[in-house]
Amino acid sequence: MTTPIEQIGSGEFNSPLAFATSRRDQGIHQLIERAILQKDVLLAYQPVVSARDTNTPAFYEGLIRILDEDHNILPAGAFMPVAESREIGRIIDCLALEMGLNSLLEQPALRLSINMSARSIGYPRWMETLNAGLARDGTIAERLILEITESSAMIMPELVTVFMADLHRRGISFALDDFGAGFTAFRYLKEFYFDIVKIDGQFIRNIHEDANNQVLTAALISIGQNFDMLTVAEAVEQPQEAAFLQAAGFDCLQGYFFGMPTTMPAWLEKPAQKAIS
């Protein structure tokens, strides 16, 4: 077995940066494996509110989180880029789906979106998890939304189209996440079965004072409306942004201004105990 230094010298790593990146990825992979084995995996819930009534969540997004050895909560951005193309990414998708389905079972009024990668299509455990969850309650399918990023959908668009058509027949909805961030071919967008389009946050930040973002976002809204998709603005953080987006015609808004992701949503909070007089 070669040592890390020998690997650098042999050309397995082209540079110290490549070596450092590999070591970092290996450490993240081990962190994920430990969290899965010890069941240190949970969902954080963020509201997606109606633009007409921002006090009313249209649905919630369930965001996967893992705990490190010190029980610090790590967001998906800290580990999914490493896990995405590996089997452990498929396992994470399965766990997120399982936890989301349990929440839908426990909360009959809840509508919830769960993220998945197109790479999980055809992964046996993922479909087994979905089928088992749907069998427990006949209303779950119509309350479940599966979110697929634009970049993920374009990895295998033909397979995604067939997959979506099948699950649509079962009552499940789909959201196109991070729209505008990738390179969607519009001929595929016409064939996809997305019900919701979420405009990427890079177009939303400071939109009230950024003329370029205003033009681009108007175009993205028009595309969504043309395909009869509910439009959601992501990463809304300021009241000025929210006001502009409401006037621009968005259906829903999501971001820290309306609520941060929390592992203790309102339906999980214990009611306050009455004081003993």
Secondary structure as UniProt FT lines:
FT   HELIX           4..10
FT   HELIX           16..37
FT   TURN            38..39
FT   STRAND          41..50
FT   TURN            54..55
FT   STRAND          57..67
FT   TURN            69..70
FT   STRAND          73..74
FT   HELIX           76..78
FT   HELIX           80..83
FT   TURN            84..85
FT   HELIX           87..106
FT   TURN            108..109
FT   STRAND          112..115
FT   HELIX           118..120
FT   TURN            121..122
FT   HELIX           124..136
FT   TURN            138..139
FT   HELIX           140..143
FT   STRAND          144..149
FT   HELIX           150..153
FT   TURN            154..155
FT   HELIX           157..168
FT   TURN            169..171
FT   STRAND          173..179
FT   HELIX           186..191
FT   STRAND          196..199
FT   HELIX           201..203
FT   TURN            204..206
FT   HELIX           207..209
FT   HELIX           211..226
FT   TURN            227..228
FT   STRAND          230..233
FT   HELIX           239..248
FT   STRAND          252..254
FT   TURN            256..258
FT   HELIX           266..268
//
